[in-house]
Amino acid sequence: MSDEKRAAYRITEDALVDIKSVPAGHDLAKPAELLFDTGVAADSMSRFSDLDKGFRECHARLARHDALAAETANWLAAQIDLLKDIVLASNLRAESNMRHAQVSLGANGIGLTYESSIPVGSVVAIHLVLLPQHEAVLGYARIRQCRADGLQFAIGAEFVGLAEDYQRRLNRHMLKSQISSKSAKAP
């Protein structure tokens, strides 16, 4: 695939990231979540995202039949958004290993700068929080490149057996990002 086509399937944006070394002999069939202290954070944000999507679908149907009920549902959604913000703020403080980073995302991998060198070929666990909706993607990745970039290292990694749910989230996020950037460029 040409570099031009490959770039068309990538997005570059800010995200929250944590990377952990995978211990030698670690079974990659075990969920990557076990290597992170994600607690409630990743699961909570994913559930809030699913709740929001379900709400929008139900609200559209409800609004066609009962305007008062739809208005009441909007009030409830505002309360849920407030709760989501509180949970998110407390969880991100608790997950002090998460750091903001500019990442280059593709359906099969990730690129970012990292504070230390990681041997090419090694497997790491990645906890990625997609912004602004705070959807979590956790999985393993094999380091394909690592080169010095000033005081940091440019890392390129290919996802290894990313769970179907996380792959779907990543693909949906990339598609939304590409659509919004194209519509922003349109006159």
N, C-alpha and C positions, 0 to 999 in steps of 0.2 A: 504494500500500500504506500502511495506517495506521501511525503511529509505534509503536503497541502490537504489531502483527504484525511490524514490522521488528525490534523489540527481541527478539522471540521467536527470531529467527534469528541473534542476535548473542551473543557471549560476551565477558566482560571478564576478563582475567587477566594475570599477569606473563609476559614473554617476553624473549628476547634479540633486539635489533634493531640493524641497521646500515643507513643510508640513504646512497646516493651519487647525486649529480647525474649525469644522462645527458648526455654531450657532444652539442652541436648536430650534427645530421646522423647520429647513431648509428642503426644499423640495428636496430630492435626485434625483428627475426627472429633476431638473434644471441642466444645464451643470456645472461641477466643475470649468470650466474656469472663471465663474463669480466671484469666490472667489480669483482669482489671478490677478495680474496686468501684464498679459502676453503680452498685447498690440499686437505688430506685431511679437514678437519673435517666439512663438510656431508656429504660422501660417506660418511665413516666412520660418522657417527651414523645416517644413513639405512640403511646396510648392517647395522649392529648391530640396528636396529629390525626390519628384515626378517628377520634371523637369529633374533631373539627370537620373532617371530610364527611362523616356520616351526618353531622348536623346540617351542613350545607345542602346535602341531598334531600333530607327530610324537610328542611325549611322551604325549599323550592316547591315541594308538593303541598305543604301546609298553607303557604301563602296563596295558592290558587283557590283554596277552599274556605279559609277562615282568617281574615286579616288580624283580628284581635289575638287569636292564638299565635299567629306568626310574630306579632309584636311582643307577646309574652316570651316566646322562644328567643327572640333577640336579646331581651333582658337577661335570660338565663345564660345565653352564650357570652354576654359581657362578663357575667360573674365567673364563668368557667375560664375565660381569658385572664381575669385577675388572678385566679387560683393558679393557672399555668405559669404566669409571670413570677409569682411567689415561689412556687416549687422550683422553677428553673433557676432563679437567683440563688436559692439556698443550695441546690445541688451543684451548681457550677463553682460555688465557693468551696464546697466539700471536695470537689474533684480538682484539687490544686495542681495535679499533673497535666491537666488540659492547658494547652497554650494556643493562642491565636496564631494562625499561619496562613500564608498565601499558598494555596495548593492548586495543582493542575490535575484535574480529574478526567478520567476516561472510564469507559465501561469496564475495562480490564485492569486499570491500575491508577496509581497516584504518583505525583511528583511534588517535592517540597524541599525546603532547606531545613537542615537539622543541625543541632549543635555538636554532634560527634560523628565520626566515621562509623559506618556499618559495613562489614565485609560483604562483597558481592557474592550472591548465592545463598546467603543466610536467610532464614525465615524470621519475620517479626510479627507481632500481633499489633494491629492498628485499631484504635478507637477514634472514629471520625464523627464529628457533630456538624451536620450540614446547616448552614445559616441561610436565611433568618428563621426558618421554621423549626430549628433545633431537632432535626431527625438524626438519630444515631445510626451509624454503620460500623459494625465490629467484625473483624475477620483477620485472616492471616494474609501476608504478602511476602513474596520472595524479592529480595533486593537485586535489581538488574543493573543498576549503576550507582556509583558513589564517587563524587569528585569534589575536590576542594573548591570552595566558592568564597573567597575572602577568609573570614574567620569561621565560616560555617561550611557545611557540606551539602551539595545538591544531590538529593536522593531520588532515584526512580525505582518504583516497586510495582510488581505485577500481583494482583490478587490471586490467592490460591484457594479454590473451592469456596468462594463467597456464598453464604447461605442465600437461598432463593429470595427470602423476604428482604434481605439487605441489598441484594442485586436489583430487585424491583425498586426499592427506595432510591438507590443511586441513579438508576436509569430515568426514573420519573423526575428526580431533581435536575438532572442534566438536561432533559427535554424541556422542562419549564424554564430553565435558565437560558437555553438557546432560543426559545420562542420569545421570551421577554427581551433579550438583547436584539433580536431581529426586528421586533415591533418598535423598539426604541430608536433603531436606526432608520426605520421607514419614515418618509416625509409626511 
